[in-house]
Amino acid sequence: MPRGIRKSFSAALLAGTVLTSSLAIAPAASAAPRTTPTGAGAAAAAAANPCTSSAHPKMARTLGNAIRSALRGRTGTESVAVYDRKRHIYCAVDSSRHYDSASVVKATILGALLRKVLDQKRKMTSTEKSLAYKMITRSDNDAASSLWRSVGRTRMQRFLKQAGMSQTKLGPTHYWGLTQITARDQIRLLNVYTARNRILSDKARNYGLGLMGKVISSQRWGTPTGRPSGVHWHVKNGWLPRHGRYWRVHSIGTFDGRGQDYEIVVLTRDTPSMAYGIRTIERVARAVHNNLNPGMRSAYIESIPDSTWETSDGSVPADR
């Protein structure tokens, strides 16, 4: 369900980055999520809590421990980013690691389309509305390819710059599913949809959230799992095997209602199956929902395997 007008927040980018556009929005640098390092220094960082909050340090510490516990022992590679706007809690686990986007990039294509329409001072055409609806609610690849072409690389790149998504690299030519994304940038994308800003109008934001709140039941797994009844979800997922073996399974979601206002991003790769990747994501999602909704009972504990599981989202050809 689309949320109403929200309070604007700082246009400062995350700590250690350069402000590339006055339109860029992200959590304030002073309270930015940390990126967990890899390689040298990773062992020392392992002891650090991935969540921070000057307003709610105890809750942030508990949430960080829960996220680490959810990831412990899982096969593959994972990145996590969480932003609770109400409590000013920020979490980041390896949030600058790059992943093949798979169908998650469709939420970025939609954002660039909405910005294009605003730039041209017009309404969306019936064709654009139909393609956007199919692309988001059913993850239709033909619709995504059509909008990828019509928006164009120049406008796509401009949208990334406006949103402060400096770590995102567009896929080559027509391979939008090979766009390189990070958890940090996906949180920035969700911020464009969930907070008042100068990139998208309130009407455009609510339109985008509305589509993400109408995703078909077989594609609602991932970050919505574990939320209490009455907390509304808006989600986009991606699921892609590469070279016939290991999977990239991702889920990005925003959540509001019952006084809540937060976002979850979980990206995974090299998982042995789609189902395994989904379970990893849902372990993290339950940890986040449980800790940000104390005293509320989870109404959605775990996704039930669907007949479409273990079938690629088709965002990249099998031989690519």
C-alpha positions as CSV (number, residue, x, y, z in Angstrom):
1,M,0.0,0.0,0.0
2,P,1.5,3.4,-1.0
3,R,2.5,5.5,2.0
4,G,1.5,9.1,2.3
5,I,3.7,12.1,2.2
6,R,6.8,11.6,4.4
7,K,9.1,13.9,6.1
8,S,12.1,14.8,4.0
9,F,15.6,13.9,5.2
10,S,19.1,15.0,4.5
11,A,20.5,15.1,1.0
12,A,23.9,14.3,2.3
13,L,25.4,11.1,0.9
14,L,26.9,8.3,2.9
15,A,30.2,8.9,4.7
16,G,33.2,8.7,2.4
17,T,31.4,9.5,-0.8
18,V,31.2,12.7,-2.9
19,L,27.9,14.6,-3.3
20,T,27.4,14.4,-7.1
21,S,24.0,16.0,-7.3
22,S,22.0,18.3,-5.2
23,L,19.1,15.9,-5.8
24,A,20.8,12.9,-4.3
25,I,19.2,11.6,-1.1
26,A,20.4,9.2,1.5
27,P,20.7,8.9,5.3
28,A,22.8,11.6,6.8
29,A,26.5,11.1,6.7
30,S,26.8,11.5,10.5
31,A,24.6,8.5,11.0
32,A,25.5,6.5,7.9
33,P,25.7,2.7,7.9
34,R,29.1,1.3,7.9
35,T,30.3,-1.0,5.1
36,T,31.8,-4.2,6.5
37,P,35.3,-4.5,5.0
38,T,36.5,-7.6,3.3
39,G,40.1,-8.9,3.1
40,A,42.5,-7.0,5.3
41,G,40.7,-5.8,8.4
42,A,37.7,-8.1,8.0
43,A,38.5,-10.1,11.1
44,A,38.6,-7.0,13.3
45,A,35.4,-5.7,11.8
46,A,33.6,-9.0,12.5
47,A,33.4,-8.0,16.2
48,A,31.8,-4.6,15.3
49,N,28.0,-4.4,15.3
50,P,26.7,-3.7,11.8
51,C,23.9,-1.5,13.1
52,T,24.2,2.0,14.5
53,S,21.8,4.6,16.0
54,S,22.5,7.5,18.3
55,A,18.8,7.6,19.2
56,H,18.3,3.9,19.9
57,P,21.7,2.3,20.5
58,K,20.4,-0.7,22.4
59,M,17.9,-1.6,19.7
60,A,20.5,-1.2,17.0
61,R,22.9,-3.4,18.9
62,T,20.3,-6.1,19.4
63,L,19.3,-5.9,15.7
64,G,22.9,-6.1,14.5
65,N,23.4,-9.2,16.6
66,A,20.2,-10.8,15.2
67,I,21.3,-10.1,11.6
68,R,24.7,-11.6,12.2
69,S,23.1,-14.7,13.8
70,A,20.8,-15.0,10.8
71,L,23.7,-15.1,8.4
72,R,25.9,-17.4,10.5
73,G,26.7,-20.6,8.7
74,R,25.0,-19.8,5.5
75,T,26.5,-21.0,2.2
76,G,27.3,-18.3,-0.4
77,T,27.9,-14.5,-0.2
78,E,25.5,-12.0,1.3
79,S,25.1,-8.3,1.7
80,V,22.6,-6.5,3.9
81,A,21.4,-3.0,4.3
82,V,18.6,-1.8,6.6
83,Y,17.3,1.7,7.2
84,D,14.7,2.6,9.9
85,R,13.8,6.2,9.2
86,K,11.7,6.6,12.4
87,R,14.4,5.4,14.8
88,H,17.4,6.5,12.8
89,I,18.8,3.0,12.7
90,Y,21.3,2.1,9.9
91,C,22.7,-1.4,9.3
92,A,25.2,-2.5,6.7
93,V,26.9,-5.8,6.1
94,D,29.3,-5.8,3.2
95,S,27.0,-3.2,1.6
96,S,29.4,-2.1,-1.1
97,R,29.9,-5.6,-2.7
98,H,28.7,-5.8,-6.3
99,Y,26.2,-8.3,-7.5
100,D,24.5,-9.1,-10.8
101,S,21.2,-7.3,-10.4
102,A,18.9,-9.9,-12.0
103,S,15.3,-8.6,-11.9
104,V,15.8,-6.3,-8.9
105,V,17.0,-3.6,-11.4
106,K,13.5,-3.3,-12.6
107,A,12.7,-1.0,-9.7
108,T,15.6,1.3,-11.0
109,I,14.2,1.2,-14.5
110,L,10.8,2.3,-13.1
111,G,12.4,5.1,-11.2
112,A,14.2,6.4,-14.3
113,L,11.0,6.1,-16.3
114,L,9.1,8.2,-13.8
115,R,11.8,10.8,-13.8
116,K,11.8,10.9,-17.6
117,V,8.0,11.6,-17.5
118,L,8.5,14.4,-15.0
119,D,11.3,15.9,-17.1
120,Q,9.1,16.0,-20.1
121,K,6.2,17.6,-18.1
122,R,3.7,15.0,-19.2
123,K,1.6,12.1,-18.0
124,M,2.6,8.5,-18.5
125,T,1.2,7.0,-21.7
126,S,-1.1,4.0,-21.6
127,T,1.7,1.9,-23.1
128,E,4.1,3.0,-20.4
129,K,1.6,2.2,-17.6
130,S,1.0,-1.2,-19.0
131,L,4.7,-2.0,-19.4
132,A,5.5,-0.7,-15.9
133,Y,2.7,-2.7,-14.4
134,K,3.9,-5.9,-16.1
135,M,7.5,-5.3,-15.3
136,I,7.0,-4.8,-11.5
137,T,4.0,-6.9,-10.6
138,R,4.9,-9.9,-12.7
139,S,8.6,-9.3,-13.4
140,D,7.9,-9.4,-17.1
141,N,11.2,-9.3,-19.0
142,D,9.9,-8.1,-22.4
143,A,8.3,-5.1,-20.6
144,A,11.6,-4.4,-18.9
145,S,13.5,-4.6,-22.1
146,S,11.1,-2.2,-23.8
147,L,11.3,0.4,-21.0
148,W,15.1,-0.1,-20.8
149,R,15.3,0.9,-24.5
150,S,12.8,3.7,-24.3
151,V,14.3,5.4,-21.2
152,G,17.8,5.0,-22.7
153,R,21.2,4.7,-21.0
154,T,21.7,8.5,-20.8
155,R,18.6,8.9,-18.7
156,M,19.3,5.8,-16.7
157,Q,22.7,7.1,-15.8
158,R,21.3,10.5,-15.0
159,F,18.8,8.9,-12.6
160,L,21.6,6.9,-10.8
161,K,23.5,10.2,-10.4
162,Q,20.5,12.0,-9.0
163,A,19.7,9.2,-6.6
164,G,23.3,9.1,-5.4
165,M,23.7,5.5,-6.6
166,S,27.4,5.9,-7.5
167,Q,28.3,2.3,-7.0
168,T,25.7,1.0,-9.6
169,K,27.0,0.1,-13.0
170,L,24.5,-0.4,-15.8
171,G,24.6,-3.7,-17.7
172,P,26.1,-3.8,-21.2
173,T,23.9,-3.0,-24.1
174,H,20.6,-4.8,-23.6
175,Y,21.7,-6.9,-20.7
176,W,20.0,-5.0,-18.0
177,G,20.0,-8.1,-15.7
178,L,23.8,-7.8,-15.5
179,T,23.7,-4.3,-14.0
180,Q,26.0,-4.3,-11.0
181,I,24.3,-3.3,-7.8
182,T,25.2,-2.9,-4.1
183,A,23.0,-3.1,-1.0
184,R,24.0,0.5,-0.2
185,D,22.8,1.8,-3.5
186,Q,19.6,-0.2,-3.3
187,I,18.7,1.5,0.0
188,R,19.3,4.8,-1.7
189,L,16.9,3.7,-4.5
190,L,14.3,2.8,-1.9
191,N,14.8,6.2,-0.2
192,V,13.8,7.9,-3.5
193,Y,10.5,6.0,-3.3
194,T,9.8,6.4,0.4
195,A,10.8,10.0,1.3
196,R,9.8,13.3,-0.2
197,N,12.5,14.5,-2.6
198,R,13.2,16.5,-5.7
199,I,13.8,13.5,-7.9
200,L,10.3,12.1,-8.0
201,S,7.1,13.8,-7.1
202,D,4.9,12.5,-4.3
203,K,2.5,11.2,-7.0
204,A,5.2,9.4,-8.8
205,R,6.6,7.9,-5.6
206,N,3.3,6.6,-4.6
207,Y,2.7,5.2,-8.0
208,G,5.9,3.2,-7.9
209,L,5.2,1.9,-4.3
210,G,1.7,1.0,-5.5
211,L,3.1,-1.3,-8.1
212,M,5.6,-2.9,-5.7
213,G,2.7,-3.5,-3.4
214,K,0.8,-5.5,-6.1
215,V,3.5,-8.1,-6.9
216,I,1.9,-11.5,-7.6
217,S,1.8,-14.0,-4.8
218,S,4.5,-16.3,-6.2
219,Q,7.0,-13.4,-6.1
220,R,6.3,-12.1,-2.6
221,W,9.0,-14.1,-0.9
222,G,12.0,-12.5,0.7
223,T,12.0,-9.3,2.7
224,P,8.3,-9.2,3.4
225,T,8.6,-12.5,5.4
226,G,8.2,-12.1,9.1
227,R,6.4,-8.8,9.1
228,P,3.5,-8.4,11.5
229,S,-0.1,-8.1,10.2
230,G,-0.9,-4.5,9.4
231,V,2.7,-3.6,8.3
232,H,2.4,-3.0,4.6
233,W,5.0,-4.3,2.1
234,H,6.4,-3.1,-1.2
235,V,8.9,-5.5,-2.8
236,K,10.9,-6.4,-5.9
237,N,12.9,-9.6,-6.1
238,G,15.5,-11.1,-8.5
239,W,16.5,-14.8,-8.9
240,L,19.1,-15.7,-11.5
241,P,21.3,-18.8,-11.9
242,R,24.6,-18.2,-13.7
243,H,26.3,-20.7,-15.9
244,G,23.8,-23.3,-14.9
245,R,24.9,-23.6,-11.3
246,Y,25.0,-21.1,-8.5
247,W,22.2,-18.5,-7.9
248,R,21.9,-14.8,-7.4
249,V,18.8,-14.3,-5.2
250,H,17.9,-10.8,-4.1
251,S,15.1,-9.0,-2.3
252,I,14.5,-5.3,-1.7
253,G,11.5,-4.1,0.3
254,T,10.0,-1.1,2.1
255,F,7.6,-1.4,5.0
256,D,5.1,1.0,6.6
257,G,1.9,1.0,8.7
258,R,1.3,0.7,12.4
259,G,3.8,3.6,12.9
260,Q,6.6,1.9,11.0
261,D,8.8,3.2,8.3
262,Y,11.8,1.1,7.3
263,E,13.6,-0.6,4.4
264,I,15.4,-3.9,4.0
265,V,17.8,-5.0,1.2
266,V,19.4,-8.5,1.1
267,L,21.6,-9.5,-1.8
268,T,23.0,-13.1,-2.2
269,R,25.1,-15.0,-4.7
270,D,26.7,-18.4,-5.1
271,T,23.8,-20.1,-3.2
272,P,23.3,-23.8,-4.2
273,S,19.6,-23.2,-5.1
274,M,17.0,-20.5,-5.4
275,A,15.2,-21.9,-2.4
276,Y,18.4,-21.8,-0.3
277,G,18.9,-18.1,-1.3
278,I,15.3,-17.3,-0.4
279,R,15.7,-19.0,3.0
280,T,18.9,-16.9,3.7
281,I,17.0,-13.7,2.8
282,E,14.0,-14.6,5.0
283,R,16.2,-15.4,8.0
284,V,17.5,-11.9,7.8
285,A,14.1,-10.4,7.1
286,R,12.5,-12.2,10.1
287,A,15.4,-10.9,12.3
288,V,14.7,-7.3,11.2
289,H,10.9,-7.4,11.4
290,N,11.0,-9.1,14.9
291,N,13.4,-6.5,16.3
292,L,11.8,-3.5,14.7
293,N,8.3,-4.6,15.8
294,P,8.8,-5.6,19.4
295,G,5.7,-7.2,20.9
296,M,4.0,-7.7,17.5
297,R,3.4,-11.3,16.3
298,S,4.8,-12.2,12.9
299,A,1.9,-13.1,10.6
300,Y,4.1,-14.4,7.8
301,I,6.7,-16.8,9.0
302,E,8.1,-18.4,5.9
303,S,7.4,-18.5,2.2
304,I,5.8,-21.7,0.9
305,P,7.8,-23.1,-2.1
306,D,6.1,-22.4,-5.4
307,S,6.2,-24.3,-8.6
308,T,8.2,-21.5,-10.2
309,W,11.0,-21.8,-7.7
310,E,14.3,-23.0,-9.2
311,T,13.3,-21.4,-12.5
312,S,15.4,-18.4,-13.6
313,D,13.7,-15.0,-13.7
314,G,15.1,-14.8,-17.2
315,S,16.8,-11.5,-16.8
316,V,20.0,-12.8,-18.4
317,P,20.1,-15.5,-21.2
318,A,21.3,-18.9,-20.0
319,D,24.3,-18.8,-22.3
320,R,25.5,-15.3,-21.3
